[in-house]
Amino acid sequence: MTAFLPETLAAAALVLMLSIAVAGRLTGRFTWLTAALASAVVLEGAVAAWSSEAALFSATYRIDAFSQGFKLVLALALLITVLASRASSVAAEREPEYYFFLFSATLGMMMLTSAADLLTLYVALELSSYSLYVLSAFKLDRRSAEAGVKYLLFGAAASGLLLWGLSLIAGLSGTTHLAEIAQKAPALAAGEPIYLAALFLSLLALLFKLSAFPAHFWAPDVYESAPTPAVLFIATASKAAAVAILVRVFLWLGMPAGAGWALGFLAFVSMSLGNAVALVQTDVKRLLAYSSIAQAGYILVGLLAGSFEGYSSVIFYAAAYVLMNAAAFLVTGVVAEAARHDNPQLSHFDGLAERSPLLALVLLISLLSLAGIPPLAGFTGKWILFSAAMDKGHWFLVLWGVLNSVVSLFYYLTLVKHAYLEKPKEPGRLTVGPIAKGMAWALMLAIVLLGIFPDGVIGLCREAVELAAF
């Protein structure tokens, strides 16, 4: 039962938030406090179940170091989101329902990391996806509703492609169990061209969760129009879950001949498109959305390595990305609430260093880390990503990734310039609550320490990949 503890606690929290929403008796900070305690308990459960291993439901659900590590990251992203939602006026409008969908999305993603069967994978993916669709449309305005509909339509298309691809794989292999499909994968890849098409369809659908090209179109509109705390969750937890299932699929089914070219092309375009379009953005949330598209390209470079080193580097970078993006969106959320504008522009960050030196420093650290500046976690993550790809001869993509990282410095430093060199338009200090201050310090220190002392986490990532492989 310990092995199943994170999912059990998440499900219990889900029931708790549903009962609060139905009863309608706990409002204000009591609802938030209940959600915060529940998310802390889920995180504690993920820590307690760290070393557990099990195969449940006729081995369609696999619990190992790989899945438990990702559940820990997901639980951490959930806790950060709930804490960051305390000061959000948007989240406070319908608190019980907001937290209900946060917990249901987390539960779906946790199930996704342990999915060892095509049916389990699909059900878990849909549970998390539909919860995110609702969260993206949570603001009571037309633009938020429009973004939610776009997210739903793109998600439905991706779901259809995934179902099509998975059904072809199941039909060709005669089973829905990933372990059995993995045994037949080499023969299918060599003798069944339709199998390669099925893998490509499934990959396109899974790239939707990663917001990589060509399944990236939803990201800018959703990031811009969804409540900032919800975007924090989408930008962190959703990406971690996408990395988990992509690594699991590539680790078990392998990378057929010729698939590397397609993946390399997608990585090339994702990096180029994301960074190029981010250069002209003035809406900070849209800027971070295009940044996430570029970051997805870096992750695809690591996947392209197709080795234990490549997969473990992708997991490390996903964990670092959760911290970096959470820090950036934490500052964005505080600035948005202070400006009473949930779509902060670059000008809203003017003079942030004078109004709140701590938030300006956290923003600086998070953006420099996203750009890959040493000795921060983003630099270490990109170093091991690109090293794994270089070992497999993908020097062109590595060079292109380094050049794109240099390009990204321009728009990251543009935001830093507004924070440090422009004069504030609003007089007085920016009010930052104790919870936001504590999170700011914790995230900043985590980014710095993970960059300077990465060996322990890298070792755990490598061990998790080796144990997850057949």
C-alpha positions in Angstrom: 0.0 0.0 0.0 2.9 2.3 0.6 3.9 2.1 -3.0 0.4 3.5 -4.0 0.5 6.2 -1.3 0.9 9.3 -3.6 -2.1 8.4 -5.7 -4.1 7.4 -2.6 -3.5 10.7 -0.9 -4.2 12.7 -4.1 -7.5 10.9 -4.5 -8.4 11.6 -0.9 -7.6 15.3 -1.4 -9.7 15.2 -4.5 -12.7 13.9 -2.5 -12.1 16.4 0.2 -12.1 19.4 -2.2 -15.2 18.0 -3.9 -17.0 17.8 -0.6 -16.0 21.4 0.3 -17.3 22.5 -3.1 -20.6 20.8 -2.7 -21.1 21.8 0.9 -20.0 25.4 0.2 -19.3 26.0 3.9 -15.6 26.6 3.9 -14.6 29.8 2.1 -11.7 32.2 2.0 -8.4 31.2 3.6 -9.9 28.1 5.1 -10.4 26.5 1.7 -6.9 27.5 0.7 -5.5 26.2 4.0 -7.2 22.9 3.4 -5.8 22.6 -0.1 -2.3 23.6 1.1 -2.3 21.0 3.9 -3.6 18.4 1.5 -0.9 19.1 -1.1 1.7 19.0 1.6 0.4 15.6 2.7 0.6 14.4 -1.0 4.2 15.6 -1.2 5.0 13.8 2.1 3.4 10.7 0.7 5.5 10.9 -2.4 8.6 11.2 -0.3 7.6 8.2 1.9 6.9 6.0 -1.2 10.2 7.0 -2.9 11.9 3.6 -2.8 8.7 1.5 -3.2 8.3 -0.9 -6.1 5.2 -2.8 -7.2 3.2 -4.0 -10.3 -0.5 -3.5 -9.8 -3.6 -4.4 -11.8 -2.2 -7.3 -13.8 1.0 -5.4 -14.3 -0.7 -2.6 -16.2 0.4 -0.1 -13.5 4.1 -0.1 -12.7 5.5 1.6 -9.6 9.3 2.0 -9.6 12.0 4.6 -8.9 11.3 6.2 -12.2 7.6 6.8 -11.6 8.0 7.6 -7.9 10.6 10.3 -8.7 8.2 12.0 -11.2 5.4 11.8 -8.6 7.6 13.6 -6.2 8.2 16.4 -8.8 4.5 16.5 -9.5 3.6 16.8 -5.9 6.1 19.6 -5.5 4.7 21.4 -8.4 1.2 21.0 -6.9 2.3 22.4 -3.5 4.0 25.4 -5.2 0.9 26.1 -7.2 -1.4 26.0 -4.2 0.9 28.2 -2.2 1.2 30.7 -5.1 -2.6 30.7 -5.5 -3.1 32.3 -2.0 -2.7 35.8 -3.3 -4.5 35.2 -6.6 -7.9 37.0 -6.8 -8.8 34.8 -9.8 -8.3 31.6 -7.8 -10.3 33.1 -4.9 -13.4 33.5 -7.1 -14.2 29.8 -7.1 -11.8 28.3 -4.7 -13.1 24.8 -4.0 -13.6 24.0 -7.7 -10.2 25.5 -8.6 -8.3 23.3 -6.1 -10.5 20.3 -7.1 -9.2 20.5 -10.7 -5.6 21.0 -9.5 -5.8 17.8 -7.5 -7.6 15.8 -10.3 -5.0 16.9 -12.8 -2.2 15.9 -10.4 -3.8 12.5 -9.9 -4.1 11.9 -13.6 -0.4 12.9 -14.2 0.7 10.6 -11.3 -1.2 7.7 -12.9 0.4 8.6 -16.3 3.9 8.2 -14.9 3.1 4.6 -13.8 1.1 3.6 -16.9 2.4 0.3 -18.3 -0.5 -0.4 -20.6 -1.9 1.6 -23.5 -5.4 1.8 -22.0 -4.0 3.0 -18.6 -1.9 5.5 -20.4 -4.8 6.9 -22.4 -7.2 7.1 -19.4 -4.6 8.8 -17.2 -3.8 11.3 -20.0 -7.4 12.2 -20.5 -8.0 12.7 -16.7 -5.2 15.2 -16.5 -5.9 16.9 -19.8 -9.6 17.7 -19.1 -8.8 19.1 -15.7 -6.2 21.4 -17.3 -8.8 22.5 -20.0 -11.1 23.7 -17.2 -8.3 25.4 -15.3 -7.2 27.3 -18.4 -10.8 28.8 -18.7 -11.2 29.7 -15.1 -11.1 33.5 -15.4 -14.6 35.0 -15.8 -13.9 36.7 -19.1 -14.3 36.0 -22.8 -10.6 35.7 -23.6 -10.1 33.0 -21.0 -13.1 31.1 -22.3 -11.8 31.4 -25.8 -8.3 30.1 -24.8 -10.0 27.2 -22.9 -11.9 26.2 -26.0 -8.7 26.4 -28.2 -6.9 24.2 -25.6 -9.8 21.8 -25.7 -10.0 21.6 -29.5 -6.2 21.1 -29.9 -6.3 18.6 -27.1 -9.2 16.7 -28.7 -7.2 16.5 -32.0 -4.1 15.3 -30.1 -6.2 12.8 -28.2 -7.7 11.5 -31.5 -4.2 11.1 -33.0 -3.0 9.3 -29.9 -5.9 6.9 -29.9 -5.4 6.2 -33.6 -1.7 5.5 -33.1 -2.2 3.4 -30.0 -5.0 1.3 -31.6 -2.7 0.6 -34.6 0.1 -0.4 -32.2 -2.3 -2.7 -30.2 -3.6 -4.2 -33.4 -0.2 -5.0 -34.8 1.2 -6.3 -31.6 -1.9 -8.2 -30.4 -1.6 -6.7 -26.9 -2.0 -3.4 -25.0 0.7 -4.1 -22.5 3.8 -2.0 -23.1 6.1 -4.8 -21.8 4.8 -7.2 -24.4 4.8 -4.6 -27.1 8.4 -3.8 -26.3 9.4 -7.5 -26.9 7.8 -7.3 -30.4 8.9 -3.8 -31.3 12.1 -4.7 -33.1 10.3 -7.1 -35.5 7.4 -4.7 -36.0 9.8 -1.8 -36.8 11.6 -3.9 -39.3 8.7 -5.5 -41.1 5.6 -3.3 -40.5 5.8 0.2 -42.1 2.4 1.0 -40.5 4.0 0.5 -37.1 6.3 3.5 -37.7 3.3 5.6 -38.8 1.5 4.6 -35.6 4.5 5.6 -33.5 4.7 8.9 -35.3 1.1 9.6 -34.6 1.5 8.8 -31.0 4.6 10.9 -30.7 2.8 13.9 -32.2 0.0 13.6 -29.6 2.4 13.3 -26.7 4.3 16.4 -28.0 1.1 18.3 -27.4 1.7 18.0 -23.6 5.3 19.1 -24.1 4.2 22.1 -26.2 6.8 21.2 -28.8 6.4 21.9 -32.6 4.1 21.1 -34.3 1.7 20.7 -31.3 2.6 24.0 -29.8 -0.2 26.3 -31.1 -2.2 26.2 -27.9 0.5 27.4 -25.5 0.7 31.2 -26.2 -3.0 31.7 -26.0 -3.5 29.5 -22.9 -0.5 31.0 -21.1 -1.8 34.5 -21.8 -5.4 34.0 -20.9 -5.4 31.4 -18.1 -5.1 32.5 -14.4 -1.4 32.9 -13.6 -1.3 30.3 -10.9 -2.9 27.8 -13.2 -0.3 28.6 -15.9 2.4 27.9 -13.3 0.9 24.4 -12.9 0.5 23.9 -16.6 4.0 25.1 -17.3 5.6 22.8 -14.7 3.6 19.7 -13.8 2.3 19.2 -17.3 5.8 19.3 -18.8 7.2 16.9 -16.2 4.4 14.4 -16.9 5.1 14.7 -20.7 8.8 14.0 -20.1 7.9 11.0 -18.0 5.7 9.3 -20.6 8.0 10.2 -23.5 11.1 8.7 -21.7 9.1 5.6 -20.8 7.9 5.0 -24.4 11.3 5.6 -25.9 13.0 3.5 -23.2 10.7 0.5 -23.8 9.9 0.7 -27.5 13.2 2.1 -28.7 13.8 4.5 -31.5 13.3 2.9 -34.9 15.6 3.7 -37.8 14.7 7.0 -39.4 12.7 8.2 -36.4 15.8 10.2 -35.3 15.6 12.4 -38.3 12.0 13.3 -37.6 12.7 14.0 -33.9 15.8 16.0 -34.8 13.7 18.2 -37.2 11.1 18.8 -34.5 13.8 19.7 -32.0 15.4 22.1 -34.5 12.1 23.9 -35.4 10.9 24.0 -31.7 14.1 25.7 -30.6 14.2 28.1 -33.6 10.5 29.0 -33.5 10.2 29.4 -29.8 13.2 31.7 -29.4 12.5 33.7 -32.6 8.9 34.6 -31.7 9.7 35.2 -28.0 12.0 38.1 -29.2 9.0 40.3 -30.1 6.7 39.6 -27.2 5.7 42.3 -24.8 3.2 40.2 -22.8 5.4 38.4 -20.2 3.2 35.3 -20.1 3.3 34.9 -23.9 7.0 35.4 -23.7 7.3 32.5 -21.2 5.0 30.4 -23.4 7.3 30.8 -26.4 10.3 30.2 -24.1 8.6 26.9 -23.1 8.4 25.9 -26.8 12.1 26.5 -27.2 12.8 24.5 -24.0 10.8 21.6 -25.4 13.3 21.6 -28.3 16.2 21.2 -25.9 14.4 18.3 -24.2 13.9 16.6 -27.6 17.7 16.8 -28.2 18.2 14.8 -25.1 15.6 12.3 -26.1 17.3 12.0 -29.5 20.4 10.6 -27.8 18.5 7.4 -27.1 20.8 6.4 -24.3 20.6 6.0 -20.6 22.7 9.2 -20.3 20.3 11.0 -22.6 17.2 9.9 -20.8 18.6 10.6 -17.3 19.7 14.1 -18.5 16.1 14.7 -19.8 14.7 13.8 -16.3 17.2 16.1 -14.6 16.4 18.9 -16.9 12.7 18.4 -16.4 13.2 18.7 -12.6 15.3 21.8 -13.0 12.7 23.3 -15.4 10.0 22.9 -12.8 12.0 25.0 -10.4 13.1 27.6 -12.9 9.6 28.1 -14.4 7.9 28.1 -11.0 10.2 30.9 -9.8 9.5 33.0 -13.0 5.8 32.5 -12.7 5.8 33.2 -8.9 7.3 36.6 -9.6 4.9 37.2 -12.5 1.9 36.3 -10.4 2.9 38.8 -7.6 3.5 41.5 -10.2 0.2 40.7 -11.8 -1.7 41.0 -8.6 0.0 44.2 -7.6 -0.9 45.7 -11.0 -4.4 44.2 -10.9 -3.7 43.0 -14.4 -3.4 39.2 -14.9 -1.6 39.7 -18.2 1.5 41.7 -17.1 3.4 43.5 -19.8 7.1 44.2 -19.7 6.4 47.7 -18.5 4.7 46.3 -15.4 8.1 45.0 -14.3 9.7 48.5 -14.5 11.7 49.2 -11.3 11.0 45.9 -9.7 14.4 46.0 -8.1 13.5 49.1 -6.2 10.0 48.0 -5.3 11.0 44.4 -4.2 14.8 43.5 -4.4 14.0 39.9 -3.5 11.5 39.3 -6.3 13.9 41.0 -8.8 16.7 38.7 -7.7 14.5 35.6 -8.0 13.4 36.7 -11.5 17.1 37.3 -12.5 18.2 33.9 -11.2 15.3 32.0 -12.9 15.7 33.7 -16.2 19.5 33.3 -16.3 19.0 29.7 -15.4 16.5 29.3 -18.3 19.1 30.8 -20.6 21.7 28.3 -19.4 24.1 30.6 -17.5 26.5 28.9 -15.1 26.5 27.8 -12.3 22.7 27.6 -12.2 20.6 24.5 -12.7 19.6 25.4 -16.3 23.3 25.4 -17.3 24.0 22.1 -15.7 20.9 20.6 -17.3 21.8 21.8 -20.8 25.4 20.7 -20.3 24.4 17.1 -19.7 21.6 17.2 -22.3 24.0 18.4 -25.0 26.8 16.1 -23.8 24.6 13.0 -24.2 23.6 14.2 -27.7 27.2 14.9 -28.7 28.2 11.4 -27.6 25.7 10.1 -30.2 27.0 12.4 -33.0 24.3 15.0 -33.0 26.8 17.9 -33.1 24.7 20.1 -35.4 21.7 20.1 -33.1 23.9 20.7 -30.1 25.5 23.7 -31.9 22.1 25.0 -32.8 20.9 24.5 -29.3 23.8 26.6 -27.9 23.2 29.3 -30.5 19.5 29.4 -29.5 20.5 29.7 -25.9 22.5 32.8 -26.8 19.5 34.2 -28.7 17.2 33.5 -25.7 19.5 35.7 -23.6 18.2 38.8 -25.4 14.6 38.5 -24.4 15.3 37.2 -20.9 17.7 40.1 -20.3 15.1 42.5 -21.8 12.8 41.5 -18.9 15.7 41.9 -16.5 16.4 45.3 -17.9 12.9 46.4 -17.1 13.3 45.1 -13.6 16.7 46.7 -12.8 17.2 49.7 -15.1 13.8 51.2 -15.7 12.2 53.6 -13.2 9.1 52.2 -11.4 5.8 53.6 -12.6 4.1 52.8 -9.3 5.4 54.5 -6.2 6.2 52.7 -3.0 7.4 49.1 -2.2 5.7 46.1 -3.6 3.9 44.1 -0.9 5.1 40.5 -0.7 3.5 38.1 1.7 5.5 35.8 4.0 4.4 32.7 1.9 5.6 34.3 -1.3 8.9 35.4 0.3 9.5 31.9 1.7 8.8 30.3 -1.7 11.1 32.9 -3.5 14.0 32.0 -1.2 13.4 28.3 -1.5 13.2 28.3 -5.3 16.2 30.5 -5.7 18.4 28.4 -3.4 17.2 25.2 -5.1 18.1 26.6 -8.5 21.6 27.6 -7.4 22.3 24.5 -5.3 21.1 22.1 -8.0 23.4 23.8 -10.5 26.5 23.7 -8.2 25.9 20.2 -6.7 24.0 18.2 -9.3 25.8 14.8 -8.9 23.4 13.3 -6.4 20.3 14.1 -8.4 22.0 13.1 -11.7 22.9 9.7 -10.1 19.3 9.2 -8.9 18.0 10.0 -12.4 20.5 7.5 -14.0 19.4 4.8 -11.4 15.7 5.4 -12.1 16.3 5.0 -15.9 18.2 1.8 -15.5 15.6 0.3 -13.2 12.8 1.3 -15.5 14.4 -0.4 -18.5 13.8 -4.0 -19.4 
